[in-house]
Amino acid sequence: MERKKITWTVMAAIVGLGTLLSACGNQDEVKPAASSSPQSEANKFATKMKISMFNQGTFNAAAPVPPREEDIQRQMLEKAVNIDLDMMIPQAGQATTKLNTLIAGGDIPDLLFLKSRSDLAQYYDQGVLADLTPYLDQFPELKKRFGKDSWEAMSYQGKTIGVPGYDNVNGISRSFFIRNDWLKKLGLKVPTTPDELFEVMKAFTEKDPDGNGKNDTYGFIGGMNKEGNLQTYGFDSLMWMFGVNPPSAIEVKDNKPVFLFIDPKMKEALAYINKMMTAKVVDPDWVTMTTPDLLDQKLFKGKIGFMIRDARRLEPDYQQKMKEIGGEIPEWIVIPPMKGPYGDQIVEKKSFQGNSWAISKKADKEKIIRILSMLEYMFTDKEAYPNFAYGVKGIHWDVVDGKIKNKNSELSKEVKEKYLWVDHYRMPRRGDDAEYFSFQNPKTAEAFTNNQQYVGLTSPGNLLTADPNDSLAADRTRFINESLVKFMTGKDPLTNWDTFLQTLDTKFDMQKYKDTAVKQFKEAGLIK
């Protein structure tokens, strides 16, 4: 199949801010840029410039492209910085092949969206990407738009080689769900510590909270993927109560890397989970929970009292599935994460800023400044924001009682399909914007908002790129995952913890991994 390439033609000369941009018959006037935005000054960019963009960050690569006269967002970008935008959207699964073909042919796009930090570093090493360090101080609003950890992810070999691509979403997928109706029936309070949580899970397992006279309920269920990784399946959230997590969690403390999966506190976390296993409060089906969908099925059946799931499971569609599968809609509530023995209270760590915007090394100074100006406008202009985040005014959003109202949840299937193309522009949406998600259940929005205070900073370990000379990397990770599972299930007693550490050193060259971490943390400026 021919790969999709979208070329946008040159628009007419720049017009005033009051110009009406036509998109559809019922659309109101849209201002392309706020007058206070430096990019919107009439004399800012006197000469039109052509910019080519490779956009694999689109939220829907299969979405069609609208006629130019309907494409409000495109018009806004072009007008804000006086450009003619030529954007390529590769088909899903073909982005890497397409980009490498362009690079090999010397046809490097001016602006590239990259999905991983490893890609960002690799293309920089190949001489494809520009160093943006000398230019970013000219764009203070863009620098303020993203947090310190997001910008740290853009740093490589002491240089800033990219701009954060879009916010990851945090504080929703790892929500602490508990059956409030079961708590009430058993006269229990919402747990706030690991010990209290254990007693609640034990009661949910042993005291027939659903009142059917059968021994068929459990306090908890988690899982792991088919490769044996515990992350994102629930058990890792329990480990955070003790301030530790599996392999990628590496912190920096006292100018040294701290590998949380071998930290002494990991032994305590594993002992806690082993206590749960021994008390049989964990549904034995956990070993078969290898996909999120399988965990959802357990949620819907209504036989588990405590789970780590996405807060959007409170939304009407999921509530209906609970009714259809389990015969009732349980009183699930989202509670704060437990406060652990060392003061840790973490729902999850902020997702690593892997995605990025990078600029071709072929771009001259003027073009780099024009591109960064476009990104600053797209990500920071307040009046433009709803047009990028929500879609077309009058269709996807409107102003109701003086406030912006996202109407996406009210749209028919036909209207949604007609305007799928707005997904090409959603990158500026903020990861903590509850209005963007258009929650239908107020409890979902409340949970999402409340969880934000328990999102920890991104683990520095995510900054590490694979050492091509570390031939034991895959085997080491596999051994760590397998060992953690054995310890928490009791298949290997925790009295063998020191043996585990010794094996890591002698058989899997843990020192090489430590040396790599120190080297890269020094390059990133995290270790002196």
C-alpha positions as CSV (number, residue, x, y, z in Angstrom):
1,M,0.0,0.0,0.0
2,E,1.3,3.4,-0.9
3,R,2.4,5.4,2.1
4,K,0.3,8.4,2.9
5,K,1.8,11.8,2.3
6,I,-0.1,15.0,2.9
7,T,1.1,18.1,1.2
8,W,-0.6,21.3,2.2
9,T,-0.6,24.1,-0.4
10,V,0.5,27.7,0.1
11,M,-2.1,29.8,1.9
12,A,-2.9,33.4,0.9
13,A,-1.0,36.4,2.4
14,I,-1.3,37.0,6.2
15,V,-4.5,38.8,7.1
16,G,-5.4,40.6,10.3
17,L,-6.3,39.0,13.6
18,G,-10.0,39.7,13.1
19,T,-10.3,37.6,9.9
20,L,-13.0,35.0,10.0
21,L,-11.6,31.5,9.4
22,S,-14.2,29.4,7.7
23,A,-14.4,25.8,8.7
24,C,-18.1,24.9,8.7
25,G,-21.4,26.6,8.5
26,N,-22.1,26.9,12.3
27,Q,-18.6,27.8,13.4
28,D,-18.0,31.1,15.2
29,E,-15.1,33.4,14.6
30,V,-11.7,32.0,15.7
31,K,-8.8,34.2,16.5
32,P,-5.6,32.5,15.2
33,A,-3.4,34.0,17.8
34,A,-3.7,36.1,21.0
35,S,-2.5,39.6,20.5
36,S,-0.2,39.2,23.5
37,S,1.6,36.3,21.9
38,P,5.0,37.4,20.4
39,Q,4.5,35.1,17.4
40,S,1.4,37.1,16.3
41,E,3.1,40.5,15.9
42,A,2.6,41.6,12.3
43,N,6.2,42.3,11.6
44,K,7.6,39.3,13.5
45,F,8.1,37.2,10.3
46,A,7.9,39.3,7.2
47,T,8.9,36.5,4.8
48,K,6.8,33.4,4.3
49,M,8.8,30.2,4.9
50,K,8.1,26.6,3.9
51,I,8.3,24.1,6.8
52,S,8.1,20.3,6.2
53,M,6.9,18.3,9.2
54,F,7.1,14.5,9.8
55,N,4.2,13.9,12.2
56,Q,4.0,10.4,13.6
57,G,2.7,11.8,16.8
58,T,-0.8,12.2,15.5
59,F,-3.4,10.6,17.7
60,N,-5.0,8.9,14.7
61,A,-2.7,8.2,11.7
62,A,-5.6,6.7,9.7
63,A,-7.7,9.9,10.0
64,P,-8.4,11.7,6.7
65,V,-7.2,15.2,5.9
66,P,-9.9,17.9,5.4
67,P,-10.0,20.4,2.6
68,R,-7.8,23.4,3.3
69,E,-10.8,25.7,3.8
70,E,-12.1,23.6,6.6
71,D,-8.8,23.1,8.4
72,I,-8.9,25.7,11.1
73,Q,-5.9,24.4,13.0
74,R,-3.7,24.4,10.0
75,Q,-4.7,27.9,9.1
76,M,-3.9,29.0,12.6
77,L,-0.4,27.5,12.6
78,E,0.4,29.0,9.2
79,K,-0.9,32.4,10.1
80,A,0.8,32.6,13.5
81,V,4.3,32.4,12.1
82,N,3.8,33.1,8.4
83,I,4.6,29.6,7.1
84,D,3.5,27.2,4.4
85,L,3.2,23.9,6.2
86,D,3.9,20.6,4.4
87,M,3.1,17.7,6.7
88,M,3.7,14.0,6.2
89,I,1.6,11.6,8.2
90,P,3.0,8.0,7.9
91,Q,0.6,5.1,8.1
92,A,0.6,3.3,11.4
93,G,3.5,0.9,11.8
94,Q,5.4,2.4,8.8
95,A,6.8,5.5,10.5
96,T,10.4,4.3,11.1
97,T,10.7,2.8,7.6
98,K,9.4,6.0,6.0
99,L,11.6,8.3,8.0
100,N,14.7,6.2,7.4
101,T,14.0,6.2,3.7
102,L,13.7,10.0,3.7
103,I,16.9,10.4,5.7
104,A,18.8,8.0,3.4
105,G,17.7,10.0,0.4
106,G,18.8,13.3,2.0
107,D,15.2,14.5,2.2
108,I,15.1,15.1,5.9
109,P,12.0,16.9,7.1
110,D,12.5,20.2,8.9
111,L,10.5,19.1,12.0
112,L,10.2,15.5,13.1
113,F,8.0,14.0,15.8
114,L,9.9,11.0,17.4
115,K,8.3,8.6,19.8
116,S,11.2,7.5,21.9
117,R,14.3,9.0,23.5
118,S,16.4,6.2,22.0
119,D,15.3,7.4,18.5
120,L,16.1,11.0,19.5
121,A,19.6,10.0,20.6
122,Q,20.2,7.7,17.7
123,Y,19.3,10.3,15.0
124,Y,21.4,12.9,16.8
125,D,24.4,10.5,16.8
126,Q,23.8,10.0,13.1
127,G,24.1,13.7,12.4
128,V,20.5,14.1,11.5
129,L,19.3,16.5,14.2
130,A,20.2,20.0,15.3
131,D,21.4,21.1,18.8
132,L,18.7,23.4,20.1
133,T,20.6,24.6,23.1
134,P,21.6,28.0,21.7
135,Y,18.0,28.9,20.8
136,L,15.7,27.8,23.6
137,D,16.3,30.8,25.9
138,Q,14.5,32.9,23.3
139,F,11.3,31.0,24.0
140,P,10.6,31.3,27.7
141,E,6.9,30.4,27.4
142,L,7.8,27.2,25.7
143,K,10.3,26.3,28.3
144,K,7.8,27.0,31.1
145,R,5.2,24.8,29.4
146,F,6.9,21.6,30.3
147,G,8.4,20.5,33.6
148,K,12.0,20.0,34.5
149,D,11.9,16.2,34.1
150,S,10.4,16.6,30.6
151,W,13.2,18.9,29.5
152,E,15.8,16.5,31.1
153,A,14.5,13.8,28.8
154,M,15.4,16.1,25.9
155,S,19.0,16.4,27.1
156,Y,21.7,14.2,25.6
157,Q,25.4,14.5,26.0
158,G,24.9,17.8,27.7
159,K,22.9,19.3,24.9
160,T,19.1,19.9,24.4
161,I,18.3,18.1,21.2
162,G,14.5,18.1,21.2
163,V,11.3,19.8,22.5
164,P,8.8,17.7,24.5
165,G,6.3,16.2,22.1
166,Y,3.1,16.1,24.2
167,D,2.1,15.5,27.8
168,N,1.7,11.9,28.9
169,V,-1.4,11.3,31.0
170,N,-0.8,10.5,34.7
171,G,-3.0,10.0,37.7
172,I,-5.7,8.0,36.1
173,S,-4.6,4.6,34.9
174,R,-3.2,3.5,38.3
175,S,-6.1,4.4,40.5
176,F,-6.7,2.6,43.8
177,F,-10.2,1.0,43.5
178,I,-11.9,-0.4,46.5
179,R,-15.5,-1.7,47.2
180,N,-17.0,0.9,49.4
181,D,-20.2,-1.2,49.8
182,W,-18.1,-4.1,51.2
183,L,-16.4,-1.7,53.6
184,K,-19.8,-0.5,54.9
185,K,-21.2,-4.0,55.2
186,L,-18.1,-5.2,57.2
187,G,-17.9,-2.0,59.3
188,L,-14.5,-1.1,58.0
189,K,-12.9,2.2,57.2
190,V,-11.0,3.2,54.1
191,P,-7.4,2.0,54.7
192,T,-4.6,4.5,54.7
193,T,-1.6,2.4,55.5
194,P,-0.2,-1.0,54.2
195,D,-1.2,-2.7,57.5
196,E,-4.7,-1.4,57.3
197,L,-5.0,-2.4,53.7
198,F,-3.9,-5.9,54.5
199,E,-6.6,-6.2,57.2
200,V,-9.2,-5.0,54.8
201,M,-8.1,-7.4,52.0
202,K,-8.2,-10.2,54.6
203,A,-11.7,-9.3,55.6
204,F,-12.9,-9.1,52.0
205,T,-11.5,-12.6,51.5
206,E,-12.8,-14.3,54.6
207,K,-16.0,-12.5,55.8
208,D,-18.3,-13.1,52.8
209,P,-18.7,-9.4,51.9
210,D,-21.2,-10.2,49.0
211,G,-23.4,-12.2,51.4
212,N,-23.9,-15.2,49.1
213,G,-22.6,-17.7,51.7
214,K,-19.8,-18.8,49.4
215,N,-16.0,-18.6,49.8
216,D,-15.6,-16.8,46.4
217,T,-14.3,-13.3,47.1
218,Y,-10.8,-12.0,47.3
219,G,-9.1,-9.0,48.6
220,F,-6.9,-8.3,45.6
221,I,-5.8,-9.4,42.2
222,G,-2.9,-8.2,40.1
223,G,-1.0,-9.8,37.2
224,M,2.1,-9.6,35.0
225,N,2.6,-9.6,31.2
226,K,3.7,-12.6,29.3
227,E,7.3,-11.7,29.7
228,G,7.0,-11.8,33.5
229,N,7.1,-8.0,34.0
230,L,5.1,-6.8,37.0
231,Q,4.9,-3.2,36.0
232,T,1.5,-1.7,35.3
233,Y,-0.4,-4.8,36.6
234,G,-1.0,-3.8,40.2
235,F,1.8,-5.4,42.2
236,D,4.1,-2.6,41.2
237,S,1.7,-0.1,42.8
238,L,1.9,-2.1,46.1
239,M,5.7,-1.9,45.9
240,W,5.5,1.9,45.7
241,M,4.1,1.9,49.2
242,F,7.7,1.0,50.2
243,G,9.2,3.5,47.8
244,V,10.5,0.9,45.4
245,N,9.7,-0.6,42.0
246,P,10.9,-3.1,39.4
247,P,13.8,-2.7,36.9
248,S,13.5,0.6,35.2
249,A,13.1,2.5,38.6
250,I,16.5,4.0,39.3
251,E,16.8,7.1,41.4
252,V,19.7,9.5,42.1
253,K,20.5,10.2,45.7
254,D,23.6,11.7,47.3
255,N,25.2,11.9,43.9
256,K,24.8,8.2,43.3
257,P,22.4,6.0,41.4
258,V,20.0,4.0,43.6
259,F,18.7,0.8,41.9
260,L,15.3,0.4,43.6
261,F,14.9,-3.3,42.5
262,I,17.9,-4.2,44.7
263,D,17.3,-1.6,47.4
264,P,16.8,-3.1,50.9
265,K,13.3,-1.7,50.9
266,M,12.4,-4.0,48.0
267,K,12.9,-6.9,50.3
268,E,10.3,-5.4,52.6
269,A,7.9,-4.8,49.7
270,L,8.3,-8.4,48.6
271,A,7.7,-9.6,52.1
272,Y,4.5,-7.7,52.2
273,I,3.2,-9.2,49.0
274,N,4.3,-12.7,50.2
275,K,2.3,-12.1,53.3
276,M,-0.7,-11.4,51.1
277,M,-0.1,-14.6,49.1
278,T,0.4,-16.7,52.3
279,A,-2.9,-15.3,53.7
280,K,-4.6,-16.2,50.4
281,V,-6.1,-12.7,49.9
282,V,-4.8,-12.7,46.3
283,D,-7.1,-14.3,43.7
284,P,-5.0,-17.3,42.5
285,D,-6.0,-16.4,38.9
286,W,-3.4,-13.6,39.1
287,V,-0.9,-15.8,37.3
288,T,-3.2,-15.8,34.2
289,M,-3.7,-12.0,34.2
290,T,-1.4,-11.2,31.3
291,T,-3.4,-8.4,29.7
292,P,-5.3,-5.4,31.1
293,D,-8.5,-6.7,29.5
294,L,-8.3,-9.8,31.7
295,L,-8.0,-7.7,34.8
296,D,-11.0,-5.7,33.6
297,Q,-13.0,-8.9,33.4
298,K,-12.3,-9.6,37.1
299,L,-13.4,-6.0,37.9
300,F,-16.7,-6.6,36.0
301,K,-17.4,-9.9,37.7
302,G,-17.5,-8.2,41.1
303,K,-15.6,-10.7,43.2
304,I,-12.6,-8.6,44.0
305,G,-12.5,-6.0,46.8
306,F,-9.4,-4.0,45.9
307,M,-7.7,-3.4,42.5
308,I,-5.4,-1.0,40.7
309,R,-7.3,0.1,37.6
310,D,-8.0,3.1,35.4
311,A,-10.3,5.7,37.0
312,R,-12.2,5.7,33.7
313,R,-13.7,2.4,34.8
314,L,-16.2,4.7,36.7
315,E,-17.5,5.9,33.3
316,P,-21.0,4.8,32.2
317,D,-19.9,2.3,29.6
318,Y,-17.8,0.4,32.1
319,Q,-20.5,0.6,34.7
320,Q,-22.9,-1.0,32.2
321,K,-20.4,-3.9,31.7
322,M,-20.3,-4.5,35.4
323,K,-24.1,-4.8,35.4
324,E,-24.1,-7.1,32.4
325,I,-21.3,-9.4,33.6
326,G,-21.6,-9.3,37.4
327,G,-25.3,-8.6,37.7
328,E,-24.8,-5.3,39.7
329,I,-23.0,-2.0,39.7
330,P,-20.8,-2.2,42.8
331,E,-20.0,0.9,44.8
332,W,-16.4,1.2,43.6
333,I,-14.6,4.3,44.9
334,V,-11.1,5.6,44.2
335,I,-9.1,6.2,47.3
336,P,-5.7,7.8,47.9
337,P,-2.7,5.5,47.8
338,M,-1.5,4.0,51.1
339,K,1.1,6.0,53.0
340,G,4.0,3.6,53.4
341,P,6.4,3.1,56.4
342,Y,8.9,5.6,54.8
343,G,6.3,8.3,54.1
344,D,5.9,7.3,50.4
345,Q,2.4,7.9,49.1
346,I,2.6,7.3,45.3
347,V,-0.2,6.4,42.9
348,E,2.4,6.2,40.1
349,K,5.5,8.0,38.8
350,K,5.1,10.6,36.1
351,S,5.4,8.9,32.7
352,F,8.7,9.4,31.0
353,Q,8.8,12.1,28.4
354,G,9.9,9.8,25.6
355,N,8.2,11.6,22.7
356,S,9.7,14.7,21.2
357,W,9.9,17.2,18.5
358,A,13.3,17.4,16.8
359,I,14.6,19.7,14.1
360,S,16.8,18.8,11.1
361,K,20.4,19.7,11.3
362,K,20.0,21.0,7.8
363,A,17.8,23.8,9.1
364,D,19.5,27.2,9.3
365,K,19.2,29.5,12.2
366,E,16.2,31.4,10.8
367,K,14.3,28.2,10.1
368,I,15.0,26.8,13.6
369,I,13.7,30.0,15.2
370,R,10.6,29.9,13.0
371,I,9.9,26.3,13.9
372,L,10.4,26.9,17.7
373,S,8.1,29.9,17.3
374,M,5.4,27.7,15.9
375,L,5.8,25.2,18.7
376,E,5.7,27.9,21.3
377,Y,2.5,29.2,19.8
378,M,0.9,25.8,19.5
379,F,1.7,24.8,23.0
380,T,1.3,28.1,24.9
381,D,-1.3,30.4,23.2
382,K,-4.3,30.3,25.5
383,E,-6.9,31.3,22.9
384,A,-5.6,28.7,20.4
385,Y,-5.5,25.9,23.0
386,P,-9.1,24.6,22.7
387,N,-8.9,24.6,18.9
388,F,-5.9,22.2,19.2
389,A,-6.9,20.2,22.3
390,Y,-10.7,19.8,21.7
391,G,-11.3,20.3,18.0
392,V,-13.6,22.6,16.0
393,K,-15.5,25.3,17.9
394,G,-19.3,24.8,17.7
395,I,-18.8,21.1,17.0
396,H,-16.4,19.7,19.6
397,W,-16.4,22.6,22.1
398,D,-18.1,25.8,22.8
399,V,-18.3,28.5,25.5
400,V,-21.1,27.9,28.0
401,D,-21.7,30.3,30.8
402,G,-18.4,31.9,30.2
403,K,-16.5,28.6,30.4
404,I,-15.1,26.3,27.7
405,K,-17.2,23.1,27.5
406,N,-15.9,20.0,25.7
407,K,-18.8,18.5,23.8
408,N,-17.0,15.4,22.4
409,S,-19.0,13.0,24.6
410,E,-22.3,14.4,23.2
411,L,-21.4,13.8,19.5
412,S,-22.9,11.1,17.4
413,K,-20.8,8.4,15.8
414,E,-21.4,9.9,12.4
415,V,-20.2,13.4,13.5
416,K,-17.1,11.9,15.3
417,E,-16.1,10.1,12.1
418,K,-16.7,13.2,10.0
419,Y,-14.2,15.1,12.1
420,L,-11.6,12.5,12.8
421,W,-9.0,14.7,11.3
422,V,-8.9,17.0,14.4
423,D,-6.8,14.2,16.0
424,H,-3.9,15.4,14.0
425,Y,-3.6,18.5,16.2
426,R,-4.3,17.3,19.7
427,M,-0.6,17.3,20.8
428,P,-0.9,20.6,22.9
429,R,-3.6,19.1,25.1
430,R,-2.4,19.0,28.7
431,G,-2.1,15.7,30.5
432,D,-4.0,17.0,33.5
433,D,-6.8,18.6,31.6
434,A,-10.0,16.9,32.8
435,E,-12.1,18.9,30.3
436,Y,-10.1,17.3,27.5
437,F,-11.2,13.8,28.6
438,S,-14.8,14.9,28.7
439,F,-15.6,12.6,31.7
440,Q,-19.3,11.7,32.0
441,N,-19.2,10.7,35.6
442,P,-18.2,13.5,38.0
443,K,-16.5,10.8,40.2
444,T,-14.1,10.1,37.4
445,A,-13.1,13.7,37.2
446,E,-12.8,13.9,40.9
447,A,-10.6,10.8,41.1
448,F,-8.4,12.1,38.2
449,T,-8.0,15.5,39.9
450,N,-7.3,14.1,43.4
451,N,-4.7,11.6,42.1
452,Q,-2.5,14.4,40.6
453,Q,-1.1,15.1,44.1
454,Y,0.2,11.6,44.3
455,V,2.0,11.4,41.0
456,G,5.7,11.3,41.7
457,L,8.5,12.7,39.6
458,T,9.7,10.7,36.7
459,S,12.4,8.1,37.6
460,P,15.8,9.2,36.3
461,G,16.3,5.6,35.2
462,N,14.2,6.2,32.2
463,L,16.9,8.5,30.8
464,L,19.2,5.6,30.3
465,T,19.8,4.3,26.8
466,A,20.8,0.7,26.1
467,D,24.5,0.0,26.1
468,P,25.1,-1.9,22.8
469,N,28.2,-3.6,24.5
470,D,26.1,-4.9,27.4
471,S,25.4,-8.4,26.1
472,L,23.8,-9.6,29.3
473,A,21.2,-6.8,29.5
474,A,18.2,-8.9,28.4
475,D,19.2,-11.9,30.5
476,R,19.8,-9.6,33.5
477,T,16.3,-8.1,33.3
478,R,14.7,-11.5,32.9
479,F,16.5,-12.8,35.9
480,I,15.4,-9.8,38.0
481,N,11.8,-10.2,37.0
482,E,11.8,-13.9,37.6
483,S,13.5,-13.5,41.0
484,L,11.0,-10.9,42.2
485,V,8.1,-13.1,41.3
486,K,9.7,-16.1,43.1
487,F,10.3,-14.0,46.2
488,M,6.8,-12.6,46.4
489,T,5.1,-16.0,45.9
490,G,7.4,-17.8,48.3
491,K,8.8,-20.1,45.7
492,D,12.2,-18.7,46.7
493,P,12.4,-17.6,50.4
494,L,13.6,-14.1,51.2
495,T,16.4,-15.6,53.2
496,N,18.0,-16.0,49.8
497,W,17.9,-12.3,49.1
498,D,21.7,-12.0,49.5
499,T,22.2,-14.9,47.1
500,F,20.1,-13.0,44.5
501,L,22.3,-9.9,44.8
502,Q,25.4,-12.0,44.6
503,T,24.2,-13.8,41.4
504,L,23.4,-10.4,39.8
505,D,27.0,-9.4,40.4
506,T,28.8,-12.6,39.4
507,K,26.6,-14.0,36.6
508,F,24.9,-11.0,35.2
509,D,27.7,-8.3,35.6
510,M,25.6,-5.9,37.6
511,Q,28.6,-3.6,37.9
512,K,28.6,-3.0,34.1
513,Y,25.0,-1.8,34.4
514,K,25.9,0.4,37.3
515,D,28.9,1.9,35.4
516,T,26.6,2.6,32.4
517,A,24.1,4.4,34.7
518,V,26.8,6.5,36.3
519,K,28.3,7.5,32.9
520,Q,24.9,8.5,31.4
521,F,23.7,10.3,34.6
522,K,26.9,12.3,34.5
523,E,26.3,13.2,30.9
524,A,22.8,14.3,31.8
525,G,24.1,16.4,34.7
526,L,22.4,14.4,37.4
527,I,25.6,13.2,38.9
528,K,28.7,15.3,39.2
